Amino acid sequence: MRFDIDAVGLVTASTLWLASYAFLVRLWAGSMMWWGARVGLVAALRVFAAANIARYIPGGIWQYASMAAMSTSSGLSVAAVASAAVFQQIVLASTGLVLALAFAPVTRLGASWHLPLPVLLAVLVAGLATLVFLLPPLARRAEAWLARRRQMTMTLPRLRRQDVASYVVLSGVGWIGYATAFVLFTHAVLDPVPLDPLVLGASFVLSYVVGILAVFAPGGLIVREAALVALLAPALGGEHALALAIASRLWLVLIDAMLSLFVLIRPSPSVDSRLP
């Protein structure tokens, strides 16, 4: 097993990651209609590009501060943008956790469970269905918690269950895109890869969710890599797992930087702040 970069595979993985990222940003932009705003994809990408870079600055407030600044320049309601972003983070973390736990038996976390794939899929469906019912009250608790701490003003409109269900399922699609991109990246830099793609994807999603939940770490830095190494080291060896974790972080930071540079240098598009 050695590191050997496959340029075509690397481009394919990067393209899929960007497509999944744009898909989730578009999902967020669509949810802005719940707050009475219409946002185009380019404007939404500008908001998230700035926030993505700022999340690496210690102190989570900078991510939302940059998002607020970019929202103002794009003619969007800061409260609506921040509320939709917090709601998406809650959904992504919850959906990613359900996906990771549903497929945990194929990772080191649950290697001894030996559950067949149909059972795993049943657990996944049950977990997503539970999320659909729990997310609205969870989001309202987050709304109240943020209001008490006075970190930001979050407003959450009344959501229909079908809207939440659609949002949860589409968030899961975004996670699958991210996981697949990581699998392609691994095969592009490591040869051979002694791991099933499902193991790689599930381990990546689980480590990514751990990074999201570690709010004290800017961008989940170090925490995500430590979790990924812990999950992959038994199969890849400690050195290869650490090298892969670091390489994947540098890969994603480079993608963030290039996307931010491309989006932020473009003229700011006009935005309809209210629906007709």
C-alpha positions in Angstrom: 0.0 0.0 0.0 1.5 3.3 -1.1 0.5 6.9 -1.9 0.2 7.4 -5.6 -1.8 10.3 -6.9 -4.3 9.6 -9.8 -5.0 13.0 -11.3 -8.2 11.9 -13.1 -9.5 10.3 -9.9 -8.6 13.4 -7.9 -10.5 15.7 -10.3 -13.5 13.4 -10.3 -13.6 13.4 -6.5 -13.2 17.1 -6.3 -16.0 17.6 -8.9 -18.4 15.4 -7.0 -17.6 17.2 -3.7 -18.3 20.6 -5.3 -21.5 19.2 -6.8 -22.6 17.9 -3.4 -21.6 21.2 -1.7 -23.6 23.2 -4.3 -26.5 20.8 -3.9 -26.6 21.5 -0.1 -26.2 25.2 -0.6 -29.1 25.1 -3.1 -31.1 23.2 -0.5 -30.4 26.0 2.0 -31.4 28.6 -0.6 -34.7 26.8 -1.2 -35.4 26.8 2.5 -35.1 30.6 2.5 -38.6 30.7 1.1 -39.9 29.6 4.5 -38.6 33.0 5.7 -40.2 34.8 2.7 -37.0 35.3 0.7 -35.9 34.1 -2.7 -32.1 33.5 -3.1 -30.3 32.5 -6.3 -27.5 29.9 -6.2 -24.7 32.4 -6.9 -25.8 34.7 -4.0 -26.2 31.6 -1.7 -22.7 30.4 -2.7 -21.3 33.9 -1.8 -22.8 33.7 1.7 -21.5 30.2 2.3 -18.1 30.7 0.8 -17.4 33.5 3.2 -18.6 31.5 6.2 -16.6 28.4 5.1 -13.4 30.4 5.3 -14.3 32.1 8.6 -15.1 28.8 10.3 -11.4 28.2 10.6 -11.0 31.3 12.8 -11.1 30.3 16.5 -14.5 31.3 18.0 -17.6 30.0 16.2 -19.1 33.5 16.1 -16.8 34.5 13.2 -18.5 32.1 10.9 -21.9 33.7 11.5 -20.4 37.2 11.5 -19.0 36.7 8.0 -22.3 35.2 7.0 -24.1 38.2 8.3 -21.8 40.6 6.5 -22.1 38.8 3.2 -25.9 38.6 3.7 -26.1 42.4 4.2 -24.1 43.0 1.0 -26.4 40.6 -0.9 -29.5 42.4 0.3 -30.7 39.5 2.5 -32.2 39.5 6.0 -29.4 38.6 8.4 -31.8 37.0 10.8 -33.4 34.8 8.0 -30.0 33.8 6.7 -28.6 32.9 10.1 -31.8 31.1 11.1 -31.8 29.0 7.9 -28.1 28.3 8.4 -28.5 27.1 12.0 -31.5 25.0 11.0 -29.4 23.4 8.2 -26.5 22.7 10.6 -29.0 20.9 13.0 -30.4 18.9 10.1 -27.0 18.0 8.7 -25.6 17.0 12.0 -28.7 14.9 12.9 -28.9 13.3 9.4 -25.2 12.6 9.3 -25.4 11.0 12.8 -28.3 8.8 11.8 -26.4 7.7 8.6 -23.2 7.1 10.5 -24.9 5.1 13.3 -27.0 3.1 10.8 -23.9 1.9 9.0 -21.7 1.8 12.1 -21.6 -2.0 12.0 -19.4 -1.8 8.9 -16.9 0.4 10.7 -14.6 -0.3 13.6 -17.2 1.2 15.9 -19.5 -1.8 15.5 -17.4 -4.4 13.8 -18.8 -7.2 16.0 -22.4 -6.5 15.3 -22.6 -8.4 12.0 -25.9 -7.0 10.9 -27.1 -7.7 7.4 -27.6 -4.8 5.0 -31.4 -5.0 4.9 -31.4 -4.5 8.7 -29.1 -1.6 8.4 -31.4 0.0 5.8 -34.4 -0.6 8.0 -32.5 1.2 10.9 -31.7 4.0 8.6 -35.3 4.5 7.5 -36.5 4.4 11.1 -33.9 6.9 12.1 -34.8 9.3 9.4 -38.5 9.0 10.1 -37.7 9.8 13.8 -35.8 12.8 12.7 -38.7 14.1 10.8 -40.8 14.1 13.9 -38.1 15.4 16.3 -36.4 18.1 14.3 -39.1 20.8 14.6 -39.1 20.7 18.4 -35.3 20.4 18.5 -35.0 23.4 16.3 -37.3 25.4 18.5 -35.2 24.4 21.6 -32.2 25.7 19.7 -34.0 28.9 18.9 -34.8 29.4 22.6 -31.3 28.5 23.7 -29.7 31.0 21.3 -32.2 33.7 22.4 -31.3 33.1 26.1 -27.6 33.4 25.3 -28.2 36.4 23.0 -25.7 35.2 20.5 -28.1 35.7 17.6 -31.7 36.1 16.8 -33.1 33.0 15.3 -36.6 32.8 13.9 -38.2 29.5 12.8 -41.4 29.4 10.7 -44.0 26.8 11.2 -42.9 23.9 9.0 -45.0 21.1 7.6 -43.9 17.6 8.2 -43.6 17.0 4.4 -41.2 19.9 4.1 -39.0 18.6 7.0 -39.1 15.1 5.5 -37.9 16.4 2.1 -35.2 18.5 3.7 -34.0 15.5 5.8 -33.9 13.1 2.8 -32.1 15.7 0.5 -29.6 16.3 3.3 -28.9 12.6 3.3 -28.3 12.7 -0.4 -25.8 15.5 0.2 -24.0 13.3 2.8 -23.9 10.4 0.3 -22.3 12.7 -2.2 -19.7 13.8 0.3 -19.0 10.2 1.4 -18.6 9.0 -2.3 -16.3 11.9 -3.0 -14.1 10.8 -0.1 -14.1 7.2 -1.3 -13.0 8.4 -4.8 -10.3 10.7 -3.2 -9.0 7.8 -1.2 -8.7 5.6 -4.3 -7.0 8.6 -6.1 -4.2 8.9 -3.5 -3.8 5.4 -2.1 -3.1 2.2 -4.0 -4.3 -0.3 -3.2 -7.2 0.5 -0.8 -7.8 -2.5 1.5 -11.2 -1.3 2.6 -14.8 -1.6 1.3 -16.2 1.7 -0.1 -19.1 1.4 2.4 -16.6 1.3 5.3 -14.7 4.3 4.0 -17.8 6.3 3.4 -19.4 5.5 6.8 -16.2 6.2 8.6 -15.8 9.6 6.9 -19.4 10.6 7.6 -19.0 9.6 11.3 -15.8 11.5 11.6 -17.3 14.6 9.9 -20.3 14.6 12.2 -17.9 14.4 15.2 -16.1 17.4 13.8 -19.4 19.3 13.5 -20.4 18.5 17.1 -17.0 19.6 18.4 -18.0 23.3 18.3 -14.9 24.3 20.2 -12.7 23.2 17.3 -12.6 25.6 14.3 -14.0 23.7 11.3 -13.7 20.5 13.4 -9.9 20.8 13.0 -7.9 17.9 14.6 -11.1 16.4 16.1 -12.4 15.1 12.7 -8.9 13.9 11.7 -8.5 12.1 15.1 -11.9 10.4 14.7 -11.1 9.3 11.1 -7.7 7.9 12.1 -9.3 6.0 15.0 -11.8 4.4 12.6 -9.4 3.6 9.7 -6.1 2.8 11.5 -7.0 -0.9 12.1 -7.3 -1.5 8.4 -4.8 1.0 7.0 -2.3 1.2 9.8 -1.7 4.3 11.9 0.7 6.1 9.6 -1.4 5.6 6.4 -4.6 6.5 8.2 -3.0 9.7 9.6 -1.6 10.7 6.2 -5.0 10.1 4.6 -6.8 12.2 7.2 -4.3 15.1 6.8 -4.4 14.8 3.0 -8.2 14.9 3.0 -8.3 18.0 5.2 -5.8 19.8 2.9 -7.8 18.7 -0.1 -11.1 20.1 1.3 -9.4 23.3 2.5 -8.0 23.8 -1.0 -11.4 23.2 -2.5 -13.0 25.7 -0.1 -10.3 28.3 -0.8 -10.6 28.0 -4.6 -14.4 28.1 -4.5 -14.4 31.1 -2.2 -12.0 32.9 -4.4 -14.0 32.2 -7.5 -17.4 33.1 -6.0 -16.3 36.2 -4.0 -14.5 37.9 -6.8 -17.7 37.8 -8.9 -20.0 40.8 -8.8 -22.7 40.5 -6.2 -26.0 39.5 -7.9 -29.3 41.2 -7.1 -31.5 39.4 -4.7 -35.3 39.5 -4.2 -35.6 39.9 -0.5 -39.3 39.1 -0.4 -41.5 36.8 -2.4 -44.0 38.4 -4.7 
